Amino acid sequence: MSSPISLVPPKLNTQYLSSSNRKPSSTASPATRNPLSLRIYKVLGANFDDPSTREAFEALVEYYPPESEAHFTTKHDVSKAAAGAGSDSDTEDENDPWAVRWPARAHSIPAVGLGPGTTAARARQSLQRDVEGRLADGGKKFLEAFGEVDKKLDVLRDHVQVMNSQCEAMETRLRTTNQSCKYLLERAEGLRAQQQTTSTRQEIIGLFLDRFTLSAAELEAIASRDVPVGKQMFDAMDKLERIREDCRVLMTGEGGETKAGLDIMSSTSEQLEEGFQKLHRWCLFEFRQLGRDAHVEVEPLMTEARLHAEDLAAYHAQSNYMPTIRLEKLCTPLKVRVQQTIRSQEGSITSYKIANLLEFYMIIMRRTVGEEAILSRALTELTEIAYTVFFDTLAAHGRSLLRFLHPAEDDLVAPVSLRDAAQVLKEIIAVYDSSLLRDEHQGGVALSDEMQNFDTTLAAMVDPMLEMCRRMAGLREREGKWETAIFMINCLTYLQTTLTEEHFEDMLNESGLEGIYKHINSKDPEEPLSRLPGASGLELTAVLTSFDAFLSVLDPISSPRLALLRAPNPRIATRIHQAALERVGRVYLRVVEEVRAPKNKYEAPQSLLGSRRPFGQEAVLWQVLGVENSGVNK
């Protein structure tokens, strides 16, 4: 039996751990190059007299007991084994991979009789071995952990590579998109610059217009009759004066007179003229009001007979005084202005309107102040000048018709120049019909020999047209007389048709059927004619009465309107008149047909039509109009 194992921890003999007892090695072992070994040697070579160091060595002796002590376990080990690993504060958790696990205490009985310093050396070697083993285990665990980290990093690298490829693709697409949008961006930048420039110009132009033009209210104050003369108008006129002064300064620049400056001066001049005219009219009105408001003293016993007698005497005196009025200062500017207007006209229609108007006023003034009055002589002279210019225009137009001649077309219709000239003739006839000179000429008013009438006008217009047709027909004589004759007939027929249409419209107006005929042509087919304004029963009776009166004074052979037509064949005027009468008769028959139609809802249509000639009978109508049945059928 061996002796019982002492449970007393051995005393650490530190004299063998001192630096004086350690012999230096001639050559450095690999352990000496280990940083941990160097640290252990440094710790072992330090001073171990302090209590904390000694306590540490005593704890180390418990783990590495000297071999001279033969025991299996110490009291401390027994208590730790009884309490378990969890009760030892110096033992780490076994589940912790990074916990320091110290070697278990020796259970065998060590040998006895080792030399001095052997225990310390053995403890040092055991500690170094355990620490290095633990470092190796820890390094292995680190390697395993880093292996996992490396795998994760590989996965992360794959993700990064995928992300990199996606980013490169996106960058490529962005570069392509940027290249594609480069033109649009440049265009947008250019438009933005243009917008800024335009905005700047707009602002400058707005300021310029505010400076050199009037506002709408100021223009209304100057030109409108609704705004009375007052401060607003005078302020606007003062602004016009300032604008003109500023414009003069503007026009004295290096560039000289500009179009804008000239336009501003012209417009402001016209506006000032309007303002002064308005002021002039206002002054005249105020002066008339002063005279009108003046109190007139009238004898209370003045009788009406005496009053009218004095008025008649005054009127007779004034009428005798009119021929003696000196109007030279009035006639001179009138002549100048009228002559300028006459000679500035190039169209024959306008020239005829002016001549027609002057002739009318000449006749009126002759009747009013006499033929020897200065104003009458001036109007006579102006009328002669106007007719001279008018006939010169007609002559020039006739020469233009004969200047450029070409053979007739293959279809032998009337040429375009003839149709244009006929249209001008129709308009001149319309002007003559709408004027009062027609009544004056038909009424037997004596005109001087030098005064022209409508007979001369027709001759001056129709003769060149006929001459043009004859010359154009002569250019086709070598193709055959038949084509030439047909072309002349077409031209003459066109002229006759033109006159027939004009004559028909005039006669339809005189007959009173024009109004109801327009209603018939323009009404809704479903709407009764009797419900239209101007076509009721009473109004239809008035129309029929007017047509009866027209038939009473009608000349079926000729018309005063066509008496001015000096054609080689007198039957042309008769044919024109009868063709117009035939069309008037057809209009009457159309009216009769509509009145008798039940859809138009006239009460007793036979009574309405039978009360006036031609009593709604076609035979009576053609007999009164003097139109043969053969002509109607044709």
PyMOL commands that set and color helices and strands:
alter all, ss='L'
color gray80, all
select helices_A, chain A and resi 14-17+30-33+35-44+51-63+75-83+85-87+118-180+182-212+216-223+231-251+259-293+304-324+328-343+348-369+374-403+416-434+437-442+454-474+477-479+481-511+514-522+529-531+537-552+560-562+571-596+598-600+605-610+618-625+629-633
alter helices_A, ss='H'
color red, helices_A
deselect
rebuild
show_as cartoon
